Amino acid sequence: MQGIQDIKIRDADGGAIIAVRAVPGSSRDRIVGVLGDCLKIATSAAAEKGKANKAVAALLADALGVSSSSVRLVAGPASRRKEFRILHMTAERVRAKLAGR
């Protein structure tokens, strides 16, 4: 994935935190690419009652090869810009997994 080095990913207690730009209500679910310092993820889920957040977390988990329970929203529940914690992974490992997509 081009621009992967620009994504804000940092190590945190028990895992890594990644910045995500969510686009709810899209025609399909997919990782779009890099937008500024965020990983841009589009989902067909609506931005209501946490549906889009859950869908984005599931897409991120799938891309990183981890269980959905290993991906937790830690900032921005009502914002397009969000931060997710990936448990038991380092920032370097997250970046490498995304680069290998």
LINSULWO-V598964 format. One record per pair of residues at least 24 apart in sequence whose ideal C-beta (glycine too) atoms are under 7 Angstrom apart, sorted by the first residue. I is the first residue (numbers start at 1). J is the second residue. D is the distance in whole Angstrom. If there is no record, write none. Layout:
BEGIN
I:J:D
I:J:D
END
This chain:
BEGIN
1:33:6
1:34:7
1:98:6
1:99:6
1:101:5
2:34:7
3:33:7
3:34:4
4:34:7
4:95:6
4:98:5
4:99:5
6:34:6
6:37:6
7:34:6
7:37:6
7:38:7
7:39:5
8:37:4
8:38:7
9:91:4
9:94:5
9:95:6
10:91:6
11:90:6
11:91:5
12:85:6
14:87:6
14:88:7
15:85:5
15:86:5
15:87:4
15:88:6
15:89:6
16:86:5
16:89:5
16:90:6
16:91:4
16:94:5
17:74:6
17:83:5
17:85:5
18:83:7
18:84:6
18:86:6
18:94:6
19:81:7
19:83:6
20:56:6
20:60:7
20:82:5
20:84:6
21:80:6
21:81:6
22:52:6
22:56:5
22:80:5
22:82:6
24:52:4
29:55:6
29:59:6
31:59:6
31:63:6
38:81:6
39:98:7
53:77:6
57:84:6
60:84:6
63:98:7
63:101:6
64:89:7
64:94:6
64:97:5
65:97:7
END
